[in-house]
Amino acid sequence: MKVLHTADWHVGKKLGRIDRIEETRAVLDELVSIAEEEAPDLILVAGDLFDRALPPFASMGLVLTTLVRLAGSGAPVVAVAGNHDSAELFKVLAPYLTSYNITLVHKPLRPEEGGVIDVTARDGTTRAQVACFPFLHETQTVDFMDASGEGFKSYAERIRKITSHYAGYMAKTSPTALNFLVGHFMIDGAIPSGSERSLHIGEAYMTTPAAVPADINYTALGHIHACQKAPSGTGEAWYAGSLMQLDFGEAQHDKFCLLVDVTHDRTRVEKRIPITSARTLRKVSGTLEELTSRAREYGEDYLDVSVVTDGPSPGLADAVREVLPNALNVRADYERLEAEASKREGMRLDELYSAFVLERRGIEPGDDLMAAFNELRDQVGADW
């Protein structure tokens, strides 16, 4: 079977105040074109289709339209909820999409009650089973594990037990089928991009490579935004990564969807297909003169700019944006003094302000600044 694996669309995510819905639309158009050209047997979407639980109508419409278009390429689509998605929204939408050959799974379900999906390849004979493992919150219960007491183990062990349960079920139910797992969780050793929700990638939400069962042919993962082979024991698992650079934590990371060729004998990621429709995010640094001289090479990229200066420079951001209009973040980069820890009790107001400036800006306040501060202090009548 040929499988198209994608994840972490994060439709609706903004970059600061920049609405990127049109960029996202172009990226998803590109994904649909890939599905039409490659004609996979199965499309797996490993969570975080939306950027927030209550998405705007435009985001919801774009996701639903894209899912229908993907299924229209001739392959069944199976998507699980990620930590940014609303499980309840997935549950509400699921019945309306089944007629399009789209399966949405909102939470870990019993294998026989929707946790494992049967699909057939384009040849009409090759069968596959897909175990669906949406994001599991630390406090969330899984009814088919709790009865045996397994639901009360550590988070890492619960994830491992659930994936093992799905693998065992599929091995018993149809020994001749190809077996897949599509899930949204972090494996210890995976490399985050820096843009993931930090609360859900820490130790409390981490499992071990043993969570990838050896007897599953391919594990399609979401949650980590950098495309990479996932740490695993003997099973084959990949993170597809996000489809576009979501913030400057992903600056200059290439983006892909994965085309995976799976047989009973071996699994091979046949292609990492580049996704190139979104604008590039780039971190740049240098003096204002150096940045000005390189302005052409940055093109339409969104920029995070660090300007080398001798110290704080009022009006710096405006000066940078005159030559680099796509500079979203601008900061001055200069050698900063270390502020000594001091007791504030008994200090005069001007001394407190001087210490504050040193702590925040890494430089002693100049005479002009202190004169302005003292003038303001006199105007408000502060006498200390």
Secondary structure by P-SEA (a helix, b strand, c coil): cbbbbbcccccccccccccaaaaaaaaaaaaaaaaaaacccbbbbcccccccccccaaaaaaaaaaaaaaaaccbbbbbbbcccccaaaaaaaccccccccbbbbccccccccccbbbbbcccccbbbbbbbbcccccccccaaaaaaccccccaaaaaaaaaaaaaaaaaaacccbbbbbbbbcccccccccccccccccccccccccccccccccbbbbcccccccccccccbbbbccccccccccccccbbbbbbbbbbcccccccccccccccbbbbbbbbccaaaaaaacccccccccbbbbbccccccaaaaaaaaccccccbbbbbcccccccccccccccaaaaaaaaaaaaccccccaaaaaaaaaaaaaacccc
